[in-house]
């Protein structure tokens, strides 16, 4: 008796399949609870899928041939669900869908956070969906340009940031669009497009960011503003960048056993920011900023106290836009009395021998954040590296030349024979001391 190769039949519960075979003599079903099979006029076999599962079906003909089938029965409605899932997943960029048996495999990398959450939700809802997407991809880099400036409240309105003068307390927020710039050279930390007038007033800059930078710089030079911190951070999309400029103050605590423990609390300008680049190019960020200083007016035995201004916010901006946070107001009142001892304490007449001086200081904290999407091939970043290398070479002229970076496009030199074993001398001429894969080190000639 000759047996044919086993064939796979994929069905769902309630489905009927007709197999056209000549001269059917006998039919055998492995699991009658899963499938049922009958013959009609010895020319065909009708297979009924009854319940979910797997069963073998064998058919013999009068000529001695045997046909073997492996029937896989999926739950009712599985094919429709599979088609719907495949249609939804195909609309996700960078995702590839493949069907393996009754399973749907989703593969891909560099998916956005929203697409990853969508796949995770579908995986939890449908057990036949298998998620093979990778969360590790070449994420985009975001350059974060931050300025933390403390200015008098009256001067803040001159920065081009118009706040509601009737509001009391709270933090304000706004966005300054940088319409003229298209590169990272237009960040607030610099004014690269410099067209100053002879008077030195930075009124010739184009773009909101450059104008803000020029005015902040002018206020800082005249003593009307204090730049507390000006970090430039580089973070991967979805990662958190942290910055702290300040110090730590000690304070004491007593535990339940009466033991004294000394701990340290950081103070200064603290910044945590998490940028996320969306598919439409917008940058969604979560930022936590805190500015604290030691309060000399209040001190306790366990340690000094801190004056703190803190804010936490989430915002959406386009690459190159500047977000402005303000409204962190600090008011200080002080009075100083000078008097002649004895005479200044005389009622009524004592006013002639004393003077009082009242001082009121009101400052406001403003935070400028400019996120920008960059990559390693950005010409401005390459130029920054070049200028940094030039500055380092000028500052450290005696640096060892053998500690040059290894470039991927340059092969390492091959080993050479020592020859007369003359001592090797470091090369102090221009360029590299290697001249190819089989270059010979420079040797000092004997006198």
KEMIBA-81774 format. One record per residue (C-alpha): residue number from 1; residue in one letter; x, y, z. Coordinates in steps of 0.2 Angstrom, whole numbers, plus 5000, padded with zeros to 4 digits. Example, Ala and Ser with C-alpha at 12.3 -4.5 7.8 and 13.67 -1.06 7.14 Angstrom:
BEGIN
<k:1&r:a&u:5062&v:4978&w:5039> .
<k:2&r:s&u:5068&v:4995&w:5036> .
***
This chain:
BEGIN
<k:1&r:x&u:5000&v:5000&w:5000> .
<k:2&r:x&u:5007&v:5017&w:4995> .
<k:3&r:x&u:5005&v:5031&w:5007> .
<k:4&r:x&u:5005&v:5050&w:5001> .
<k:5&r:x&u:5013&v:5064&w:5010> .
<k:6&r:x&u:5004&v:5071&w:5025> .
<k:7&r:x&u:4995&v:5087&w:5022> .
<k:8&r:x&u:4990&v:5101&w:5034> .
<k:9&r:x&u:4972&v:5107&w:5035> .
<k:10&r:x&u:4968&v:5123&w:5045> .
<k:11&r:x&u:4950&v:5125&w:5050> .
<k:12&r:x&u:4939&v:5134&w:5063> .
<k:13&r:x&u:4925&v:5126&w:5073> .
<k:14&r:x&u:4909&v:5125&w:5063> .
<k:15&r:x&u:4918&v:5125&w:5046> .
<k:16&r:x&u:4915&v:5111&w:5033> .
<k:17&r:x&u:4929&v:5106&w:5020> .
<k:18&r:x&u:4926&v:5094&w:5005> .
<k:19&r:x&u:4940&v:5083&w:4999> .
<k:20&r:x&u:4938&v:5077&w:4981> .
<k:21&r:x&u:4946&v:5059&w:4980> .
<k:22&r:x&u:4942&v:5045&w:4968> .
<k:23&r:x&u:4936&v:5028&w:4974> .
<k:24&r:x&u:4936&v:5031&w:4993> .
<k:25&r:x&u:4936&v:5014&w:5002> .
<k:26&r:x&u:4938&v:5019&w:5020> .
<k:27&r:x&u:4940&v:5034&w:5032> .
<k:28&r:x&u:4948&v:5034&w:5049> .
<k:29&r:x&u:4947&v:5049&w:5061> .
<k:30&r:x&u:4959&v:5051&w:5076> .
<k:31&r:x&u:4949&v:5062&w:5088> .
<k:32&r:x&u:4930&v:5062&w:5084> .
<k:33&r:x&u:4927&v:5076&w:5097> .
<k:34&r:x&u:4938&v:5088&w:5086> .
<k:35&r:x&u:4933&v:5082&w:5068> .
<k:36&r:x&u:4920&v:5071&w:5059> .
<k:37&r:x&u:4922&v:5064&w:5041> .
<k:38&r:x&u:4910&v:5055&w:5030> .
<k:39&r:x&u:4910&v:5049&w:5012> .
<k:40&r:x&u:4898&v:5052&w:4998> .
<k:41&r:x&u:4896&v:5041&w:4983> .
<k:42&r:x&u:4915&v:5035&w:4985> .
<k:43&r:x&u:4921&v:5051&w:4976> .
<k:44&r:x&u:4923&v:5064&w:4990> .
<k:45&r:x&u:4925&v:5065&w:5009> .
<k:46&r:x&u:4917&v:5079&w:5019> .
<k:47&r:x&u:4926&v:5084&w:5035> .
<k:48&r:x&u:4917&v:5093&w:5049> .
<k:49&r:x&u:4927&v:5104&w:5061> .
<k:50&r:x&u:4917&v:5101&w:5078> .
<k:51&r:x&u:4928&v:5109&w:5092> .
<k:52&r:x&u:4945&v:5117&w:5094> .
<k:53&r:x&u:4960&v:5105&w:5094> .
<k:54&r:x&u:4970&v:5094&w:5083> .
<k:55&r:x&u:4966&v:5077&w:5075> .
<k:56&r:x&u:4973&v:5065&w:5061> .
<k:57&r:x&u:4962&v:5059&w:5047> .
<k:58&r:x&u:4967&v:5045&w:5035> .
<k:59&r:x&u:4958&v:5040&w:5019> .
<k:60&r:x&u:4961&v:5024&w:5009> .
<k:61&r:x&u:4956&v:5021&w:4991> .
<k:62&r:x&u:4951&v:5005&w:4982> .
<k:63&r:x&u:4968&v:5006&w:4972> .
<k:64&r:x&u:4978&v:5004&w:4988> .
<k:65&r:x&u:4982&v:5023&w:4991> .
<k:66&r:x&u:4982&v:5031&w:5008> .
<k:67&r:x&u:4980&v:5049&w:5011> .
<k:68&r:x&u:4985&v:5057&w:5028> .
<k:69&r:x&u:4979&v:5074&w:5034> .
<k:70&r:x&u:4983&v:5083&w:5050> .
<k:71&r:x&u:4968&v:5094&w:5054> .
<k:72&r:x&u:4970&v:5109&w:5066> .
<k:73&r:x&u:4954&v:5117&w:5072> .
<k:74&r:x&u:4954&v:5135&w:5078> .
<k:75&r:x&u:4940&v:5142&w:5089> .
<k:76&r:x&u:4925&v:5149&w:5080> .
<k:77&r:x&u:4928&v:5167&w:5073> .
<k:78&r:x&u:4947&v:5165&w:5074> .
<k:79&r:x&u:4950&v:5169&w:5055> .
<k:80&r:x&u:4940&v:5184&w:5056> .
<k:81&r:x&u:4949&v:5190&w:5072> .
<k:82&r:x&u:4966&v:5186&w:5063> .
<k:83&r:x&u:4961&v:5196&w:5048> .
<k:84&r:x&u:4956&v:5211&w:5059> .
<k:85&r:x&u:4972&v:5210&w:5069> .
<k:86&r:x&u:4983&v:5209&w:5053> .
<k:87&r:x&u:4974&v:5224&w:5046> .
<k:88&r:x&u:4977&v:5234&w:5062> .
<k:89&r:x&u:4995&v:5229&w:5064> .
<k:90&r:x&u:4999&v:5233&w:5045> .
<k:91&r:x&u:4995&v:5251&w:5049> .
<k:92&r:x&u:5009&v:5253&w:5061> .
<k:93&r:x&u:5025&v:5259&w:5054> .
<k:94&r:x&u:5041&v:5248&w:5055> .
<k:95&r:x&u:5030&v:5233&w:5060> .
<k:96&r:x&u:5030&v:5217&w:5050> .
<k:97&r:x&u:5016&v:5204&w:5052> .
<k:98&r:x&u:5018&v:5186&w:5048> .
<k:99&r:x&u:5006&v:5171&w:5050> .
<k:100&r:x&u:5013&v:5155&w:5058> .
<k:101&r:x&u:4999&v:5142&w:5060> .
<k:102&r:x&u:4986&v:5150&w:5071> .
<k:103&r:x&u:4998&v:5163&w:5078> .
<k:104&r:x&u:5001&v:5181&w:5072> .
<k:105&r:x&u:5019&v:5186&w:5074> .
<k:106&r:x&u:5023&v:5205&w:5075> .
<k:107&r:x&u:5041&v:5209&w:5072> .
<k:108&r:x&u:5050&v:5226&w:5070> .
<k:109&r:x&u:5061&v:5239&w:5078> .
<k:110&r:x&u:5061&v:5258&w:5081> .
<k:111&r:x&u:5043&v:5259&w:5085> .
<k:112&r:x&u:5036&v:5274&w:5094> .
<k:113&r:x&u:5030&v:5273&w:5112> .
<k:114&r:x&u:5012&v:5275&w:5106> .
<k:115&r:x&u:5014&v:5260&w:5093> .
<k:116&r:x&u:5023&v:5249&w:5107> .
<k:117&r:x&u:5008&v:5252&w:5119> .
<k:118&r:x&u:4996&v:5248&w:5105> .
<k:119&r:x&u:5005&v:5231&w:5102> .
<k:120&r:x&u:5006&v:5227&w:5120> .
<k:121&r:x&u:4987&v:5231&w:5122> .
<k:122&r:x&u:4983&v:5219&w:5108> .
<k:123&r:x&u:4994&v:5206&w:5115> .
<k:124&r:x&u:4985&v:5206&w:5131> .
<k:125&r:x&u:4968&v:5205&w:5123> .
<k:126&r:x&u:4972&v:5192&w:5110> .
<k:127&r:x&u:4982&v:5176&w:5115> .
<k:128&r:x&u:4986&v:5171&w:5097> .
<k:129&r:x&u:4996&v:5187&w:5095> .
<k:130&r:x&u:5015&v:5185&w:5098> .
<k:131&r:x&u:5025&v:5201&w:5101> .
<k:132&r:x&u:5043&v:5200&w:5094> .
<k:133&r:x&u:5045&v:5219&w:5092> .
<k:134&r:x&u:5061&v:5226&w:5099> .
<k:135&r:x&u:5061&v:5240&w:5111> .
<k:136&r:x&u:5080&v:5244&w:5108> .
<k:137&r:x&u:5082&v:5254&w:5092> .
<k:138&r:x&u:5092&v:5269&w:5086> .
<k:139&r:x&u:5083&v:5282&w:5095> .
<k:140&r:x&u:5084&v:5300&w:5090> .
<k:141&r:x&u:5095&v:5312&w:5101> .
<k:142&r:x&u:5088&v:5328&w:5108> .
<k:143&r:x&u:5099&v:5343&w:5113> .
<k:144&r:x&u:5092&v:5352&w:5128> .
<k:145&r:x&u:5098&v:5370&w:5130> .
<k:146&r:x&u:5092&v:5377&w:5147> .
<k:147&r:x&u:5095&v:5394&w:5155> .
<k:148&r:x&u:5090&v:5397&w:5173> .
<k:149&r:x&u:5090&v:5416&w:5176> .
<k:150&r:x&u:5085&v:5426&w:5191> .
<k:151&r:x&u:5080&v:5444&w:5187> .
<k:152&r:x&u:5070&v:5458&w:5195> .
<k:153&r:x&u:5052&v:5457&w:5191> .
<k:154&r:x&u:5052&v:5473&w:5182> .
<k:155&r:x&u:5066&v:5468&w:5170> .
<k:156&r:x&u:5057&v:5451&w:5166> .
<k:157&r:x&u:5044&v:5460&w:5156> .
<k:158&r:x&u:5058&v:5468&w:5145> .
<k:159&r:x&u:5063&v:5451&w:5139> .
<k:160&r:x&u:5049&v:5449&w:5127> .
<k:161&r:x&u:5039&v:5438&w:5138> .
<k:162&r:x&u:5023&v:5446&w:5142> .
<k:163&r:x&u:5014&v:5440&w:5158> .
<k:164&r:x&u:4998&v:5444&w:5165> .
<k:165&r:x&u:5001&v:5458&w:5178> .
<k:166&r:x&u:4985&v:5454&w:5187> .
<k:167&r:x&u:4990&v:5437&w:5192> .
<k:168&r:x&u:4995&v:5433&w:5209> .
<k:169&r:x&u:5008&v:5419&w:5212> .
<k:170&r:x&u:5009&v:5403&w:5202> .
<k:171&r:x&u:5020&v:5399&w:5188> .
<k:172&r:x&u:5018&v:5406&w:5170> .
<k:173&r:x&u:5022&v:5397&w:5154> .
<k:174&r:x&u:5024&v:5402&w:5136> .
<k:175&r:x&u:5032&v:5397&w:5120> .
<k:176&r:x&u:5043&v:5408&w:5109> .
<k:177&r:x&u:5044&v:5402&w:5091> .
<k:178&r:x&u:5061&v:5403&w:5083> .
<k:179&r:x&u:5055&v:5407&w:5065> .
<k:180&r:x&u:5071&v:5412&w:5057> .
<k:181&r:x&u:5083&v:5398&w:5063> .
<k:182&r:x&u:5084&v:5381&w:5056> .
<k:183&r:x&u:5100&v:5374&w:5065> .
<k:184&r:x&u:5106&v:5372&w:5083> .
<k:185&r:x&u:5117&v:5387&w:5081> .
<k:186&r:x&u:5101&v:5397&w:5085> .
<k:187&r:x&u:5100&v:5391&w:5103> .
<k:188&r:x&u:5098&v:5404&w:5117> .
<k:189&r:x&u:5115&v:5401&w:5124> .
<k:190&r:x&u:5123&v:5409&w:5110> .
<k:191&r:x&u:5119&v:5423&w:5097> .
<k:192&r:x&u:5127&v:5417&w:5081> .
<k:193&r:x&u:5118&v:5428&w:5069> .
<k:194&r:x&u:5126&v:5444&w:5077> .
<k:195&r:x&u:5122&v:5460&w:5069> .
<k:196&r:x&u:5124&v:5472&w:5083> .
<k:197&r:x&u:5122&v:5491&w:5081> .
<k:198&r:x&u:5137&v:5502&w:5086> .
<k:199&r:x&u:5129&v:5505&w:5103> .
<k:200&r:x&u:5132&v:5487&w:5107> .
<k:201&r:x&u:5113&v:5484&w:5110> .
<k:202&r:x&u:5109&v:5467&w:5103> .
<k:203&r:x&u:5094&v:5473&w:5093> .
<k:204&r:x&u:5100&v:5466&w:5076> .
<k:205&r:x&u:5097&v:5448&w:5080> .
<k:206&r:x&u:5084&v:5438&w:5070> .
<k:207&r:x&u:5073&v:5425&w:5078> .
<k:208&r:x&u:5065&v:5425&w:5095> .
<k:209&r:x&u:5078&v:5414&w:5103> .
<k:210&r:x&u:5093&v:5425&w:5098> .
<k:211&r:x&u:5083&v:5440&w:5104> .
<k:212&r:x&u:5080&v:5433&w:5121> .
<k:213&r:x&u:5098&v:5427&w:5123> .
<k:214&r:x&u:5104&v:5445&w:5118> .
<k:215&r:x&u:5093&v:5453&w:5131> .
<k:216&r:x&u:5098&v:5441&w:5145> .
<k:217&r:x&u:5116&v:5444&w:5141> .
<k:218&r:x&u:5114&v:5462&w:5142> .
<k:219&r:x&u:5105&v:5461&w:5159> .
<k:220&r:x&u:5118&v:5450&w:5165> .
<k:221&r:x&u:5132&v:5462&w:5160> .
<k:222&r:x&u:5123&v:5477&w:5168> .
<k:223&r:x&u:5120&v:5467&w:5184> .
<k:224&r:x&u:5102&v:5467&w:5183> .
<k:225&r:x&u:5101&v:5448&w:5181> .
<k:226&r:x&u:5110&v:5433&w:5187> .
<k:227&r:x&u:5112&v:5417&w:5176> .
<k:228&r:x&u:5111&v:5404&w:5189> .
<k:229&r:x&u:5114&v:5389&w:5177> .
<k:230&r:x&u:5116&v:5387&w:5158> .
<k:231&r:x&u:5118&v:5369&w:5155> .
<k:232&r:x&u:5117&v:5361&w:5137> .
<k:233&r:x&u:5112&v:5342&w:5139> .
<k:234&r:x&u:5111&v:5329&w:5126> .
<k:235&r:x&u:5098&v:5315&w:5129> .
<k:236&r:x&u:5091&v:5300&w:5120> .
<k:237&r:x&u:5073&v:5301&w:5116> .
<k:238&r:x&u:5064&v:5293&w:5131> .
<k:239&r:x&u:5079&v:5295&w:5142> .
<k:240&r:x&u:5081&v:5307&w:5157> .
<k:241&r:x&u:5095&v:5320&w:5158> .
<k:242&r:x&u:5100&v:5327&w:5175> .
<k:243&r:x&u:5109&v:5342&w:5180> .
<k:244&r:x&u:5115&v:5349&w:5197> .
<k:245&r:x&u:5125&v:5364&w:5201> .
<k:246&r:x&u:5127&v:5367&w:5219> .
<k:247&r:x&u:5133&v:5357&w:5234> .
<k:248&r:x&u:5127&v:5348&w:5249> .
<k:249&r:x&u:5123&v:5353&w:5267> .
<k:250&r:x&u:5124&v:5342&w:5282> .
<k:251&r:x&u:5110&v:5339&w:5294> .
<k:252&r:x&u:5108&v:5327&w:5309> .
<k:253&r:x&u:5094&v:5315&w:5313> .
<k:254&r:x&u:5091&v:5305&w:5328> .
<k:255&r:x&u:5085&v:5287&w:5327> .
<k:256&r:x&u:5074&v:5277&w:5339> .
<k:257&r:x&u:5089&v:5271&w:5349> .
<k:258&r:x&u:5095&v:5289&w:5351> .
<k:259&r:x&u:5109&v:5288&w:5339> .
<k:260&r:x&u:5114&v:5303&w:5329> .
<k:261&r:x&u:5116&v:5301&w:5311> .
<k:262&r:x&u:5123&v:5314&w:5299> .
<k:263&r:x&u:5116&v:5315&w:5281> .
<k:264&r:x&u:5118&v:5327&w:5267> .
<k:265&r:x&u:5105&v:5336&w:5257> .
<k:266&r:x&u:5109&v:5344&w:5240> .
<k:267&r:x&u:5105&v:5362&w:5236> .
<k:268&r:x&u:5108&v:5373&w:5221> .
<k:269&r:x&u:5100&v:5372&w:5204> .
<k:270&r:x&u:5093&v:5354&w:5200> .
<k:271&r:x&u:5086&v:5349&w:5183> .
<k:272&r:x&u:5078&v:5333&w:5177> .
<k:273&r:x&u:5071&v:5333&w:5160> .
<k:274&r:x&u:5064&v:5318&w:5149> .
<k:275&r:x&u:5062&v:5322&w:5131> .
<k:276&r:x&u:5052&v:5311&w:5119> .
<k:277&r:x&u:5052&v:5314&w:5100> .
<k:278&r:x&u:5035&v:5310&w:5093> .
<k:279&r:x&u:5031&v:5303&w:5075> .
<k:280&r:x&u:5025&v:5320&w:5069> .
<k:281&r:x&u:5041&v:5328&w:5075> .
<k:282&r:x&u:5035&v:5336&w:5091> .
<k:283&r:x&u:5045&v:5335&w:5106> .
<k:284&r:x&u:5035&v:5330&w:5122> .
<k:285&r:x&u:5045&v:5333&w:5138> .
<k:286&r:x&u:5043&v:5331&w:5156> .
<k:287&r:x&u:5053&v:5343&w:5167> .
<k:288&r:x&u:5057&v:5345&w:5185> .
<k:289&r:x&u:5067&v:5360&w:5191> .
<k:290&r:x&u:5072&v:5365&w:5208> .
<k:291&r:x&u:5082&v:5380&w:5214> .
<k:292&r:x&u:5087&v:5380&w:5233> .
<k:293&r:x&u:5099&v:5390&w:5243> .
<k:294&r:x&u:5104&v:5390&w:5262> .
<k:295&r:x&u:5092&v:5401&w:5272> .
<k:296&r:x&u:5104&v:5410&w:5284> .
<k:297&r:x&u:5089&v:5418&w:5293> .
<k:298&r:x&u:5083&v:5402&w:5300> .
<k:299&r:x&u:5095&v:5389&w:5308> .
<k:300&r:x&u:5091&v:5374&w:5319> .
<k:301&r:x&u:5103&v:5363&w:5329> .
<k:302&r:x&u:5101&v:5349&w:5317> .
<k:303&r:x&u:5107&v:5359&w:5302> .
<k:304&r:x&u:5103&v:5374&w:5291> .
<k:305&r:x&u:5086&v:5376&w:5282> .
<k:306&r:x&u:5084&v:5379&w:5263> .
<k:307&r:x&u:5074&v:5391&w:5253> .
<k:308&r:x&u:5067&v:5381&w:5239> .
<k:309&r:x&u:5058&v:5385&w:5223> .
<k:310&r:x&u:5052&v:5370&w:5213> .
<k:311&r:x&u:5041&v:5366&w:5198> .
<k:312&r:x&u:5036&v:5351&w:5188> .
<k:313&r:x&u:5028&v:5352&w:5171> .
<k:314&r:x&u:5025&v:5343&w:5154> .
<k:315&r:x&u:5025&v:5352&w:5138> .
<k:316&r:x&u:5025&v:5349&w:5119> .
<k:317&r:x&u:5035&v:5360&w:5108> .
<k:318&r:x&u:5043&v:5359&w:5090> .
<k:319&r:x&u:5061&v:5357&w:5088> .
<k:320&r:x&u:5069&v:5374&w:5090> .
<k:321&r:x&u:5055&v:5382&w:5100> .
<k:322&r:x&u:5059&v:5390&w:5117> .
<k:323&r:x&u:5048&v:5386&w:5132> .
<k:324&r:x&u:5048&v:5399&w:5145> .
<k:325&r:x&u:5043&v:5396&w:5163> .
<k:326&r:x&u:5041&v:5411&w:5175> .
<k:327&r:x&u:5031&v:5416&w:5190> .
<k:328&r:x&u:5044&v:5410&w:5204> .
<k:329&r:x&u:5044&v:5426&w:5214> .
<k:330&r:x&u:5055&v:5429&w:5229> .
<k:331&r:x&u:5052&v:5444&w:5240> .
<k:332&r:x&u:5064&v:5450&w:5254> .
<k:333&r:x&u:5060&v:5464&w:5266> .
<k:334&r:x&u:5074&v:5471&w:5278> .
<k:335&r:x&u:5076&v:5486&w:5289> .
<k:336&r:x&u:5091&v:5494&w:5297> .
<k:337&r:x&u:5091&v:5506&w:5311> .
<k:338&r:x&u:5106&v:5517&w:5315> .
<k:339&r:x&u:5105&v:5528&w:5331> .
<k:340&r:x&u:5116&v:5537&w:5344> .
<k:341&r:x&u:5117&v:5527&w:5359> .
<k:342&r:x&u:5106&v:5534&w:5373> .
<k:343&r:x&u:5100&v:5549&w:5363> .
<k:344&r:x&u:5091&v:5538&w:5350> .
<k:345&r:x&u:5080&v:5530&w:5363> .
<k:346&r:x&u:5073&v:5547&w:5370> .
<k:347&r:x&u:5054&v:5547&w:5366> .
<k:348&r:x&u:5050&v:5560&w:5352> .
<k:349&r:x&u:5066&v:5569&w:5352> .
<k:350&r:x&u:5075&v:5552&w:5349> .
<k:351&r:x&u:5069&v:5553&w:5331> .
<k:352&r:x&u:5082&v:5567&w:5328> .
<k:353&r:x&u:5096&v:5555&w:5333> .
<k:354&r:x&u:5091&v:5539&w:5323> .
<k:355&r:x&u:5089&v:5534&w:5305> .
<k:356&r:x&u:5079&v:5519&w:5298> .
<k:357&r:x&u:5083&v:5511&w:5281> .
<k:358&r:x&u:5070&v:5500&w:5273> .
<k:359&r:x&u:5075&v:5488&w:5258> .
<k:360&r:x&u:5063&v:5478&w:5248> .
<k:361&r:x&u:5070&v:5466&w:5235> .
<k:362&r:x&u:5058&v:5456&w:5223> .
<k:363&r:x&u:5066&v:5444&w:5211> .
<k:364&r:x&u:5058&v:5432&w:5199> .
<k:365&r:x&u:5065&v:5416&w:5192> .
<k:366&r:x&u:5063&v:5412&w:5174> .
<k:367&r:x&u:5068&v:5396&w:5165> .
<k:368&r:x&u:5071&v:5395&w:5146> .
<k:369&r:x&u:5071&v:5378&w:5138> .
<k:370&r:x&u:5075&v:5374&w:5120> .
<k:371&r:x&u:5074&v:5356&w:5114> .
<k:372&r:x&u:5081&v:5352&w:5097> .
<k:373&r:x&u:5082&v:5335&w:5088> .
<k:374&r:x&u:5100&v:5332&w:5082> .
<k:375&r:x&u:5110&v:5318&w:5075> .
<k:376&r:x&u:5129&v:5313&w:5075> .
<k:377&r:x&u:5131&v:5320&w:5057> .
<k:378&r:x&u:5124&v:5337&w:5062> .
<k:379&r:x&u:5137&v:5350&w:5055> .
<k:380&r:x&u:5135&v:5361&w:5070> .
<k:381&r:x&u:5140&v:5346&w:5082> .
<k:382&r:x&u:5155&v:5342&w:5071> .
<k:383&r:x&u:5160&v:5360&w:5071> .
<k:384&r:x&u:5159&v:5360&w:5090> .
<k:385&r:x&u:5170&v:5345&w:5091> .
<k:386&r:x&u:5183&v:5352&w:5080> .
<k:387&r:x&u:5183&v:5369&w:5090> .
<k:388&r:x&u:5185&v:5359&w:5106> .
<k:389&r:x&u:5199&v:5349&w:5099> .
<k:390&r:x&u:5208&v:5365&w:5093> .
<k:391&r:x&u:5205&v:5373&w:5111> .
<k:392&r:x&u:5212&v:5357&w:5119> .
<k:393&r:x&u:5227&v:5356&w:5108> .
<k:394&r:x&u:5231&v:5375&w:5111> .
<k:395&r:x&u:5229&v:5372&w:5130> .
<k:396&r:x&u:5239&v:5356&w:5132> .
<k:397&r:x&u:5253&v:5358&w:5119> .
<k:398&r:x&u:5263&v:5344&w:5127> .
<k:399&r:x&u:5250&v:5330&w:5126> .
<k:400&r:x&u:5257&v:5313&w:5121> .
<k:401&r:x&u:5254&v:5311&w:5102> .
<k:402&r:x&u:5252&v:5292&w:5104> .
<k:403&r:x&u:5235&v:5294&w:5113> .
<k:404&r:x&u:5226&v:5298&w:5097> .
<k:405&r:x&u:5209&v:5292&w:5094> .
<k:406&r:x&u:5207&v:5276&w:5084> .
<k:407&r:x&u:5196&v:5279&w:5069> .
<k:408&r:x&u:5186&v:5265&w:5061> .
<k:409&r:x&u:5192&v:5270&w:5044> .
<k:410&r:x&u:5210&v:5269&w:5048> .
<k:411&r:x&u:5218&v:5251&w:5051> .
<k:412&r:x&u:5231&v:5249&w:5065> .
<k:413&r:x&u:5249&v:5247&w:5060> .
<k:414&r:x&u:5256&v:5229&w:5057> .
<k:415&r:x&u:5270&v:5222&w:5068> .
<k:416&r:x&u:5288&v:5225&w:5062> .
<k:417&r:x&u:5304&v:5216&w:5065> .
<k:418&r:x&u:5315&v:5225&w:5078> .
<k:419&r:x&u:5330&v:5223&w:5066> .
<k:420&r:x&u:5345&v:5230&w:5075> .
<k:421&r:x&u:5335&v:5232&w:5091> .
<k:422&r:x&u:5338&v:5251&w:5091> .
<k:423&r:x&u:5327&v:5260&w:5103> .
<k:424&r:x&u:5311&v:5266&w:5097> .
<k:425&r:x&u:5308&v:5285&w:5098> .
<k:426&r:x&u:5292&v:5294&w:5099> .
<k:427&r:x&u:5288&v:5304&w:5083> .
<k:428&r:x&u:5286&v:5323&w:5086> .
<k:429&r:x&u:5284&v:5329&w:5068> .
<k:430&r:x&u:5268&v:5335&w:5060> .
<k:431&r:x&u:5253&v:5323&w:5056> .
<k:432&r:x&u:5252&v:5305&w:5062> .
<k:433&r:x&u:5267&v:5294&w:5066> .
<k:434&r:x&u:5259&v:5280&w:5056> .
<k:435&r:x&u:5259&v:5280&w:5037> .
<k:436&r:x&u:5250&v:5264&w:5033> .
<k:437&r:x&u:5246&v:5246&w:5038> .
<k:438&r:x&u:5265&v:5241&w:5037> .
<k:439&r:x&u:5272&v:5257&w:5042> .
<k:440&r:x&u:5289&v:5257&w:5051> .
<k:441&r:x&u:5291&v:5267&w:5067> .
<k:442&r:x&u:5302&v:5283&w:5066> .
<k:443&r:x&u:5319&v:5279&w:5072> .
<k:444&r:x&u:5332&v:5291&w:5078> .
<k:445&r:x&u:5348&v:5290&w:5068> .
<k:446&r:x&u:5364&v:5287&w:5077> .
<k:447&r:x&u:5377&v:5301&w:5077> .
***
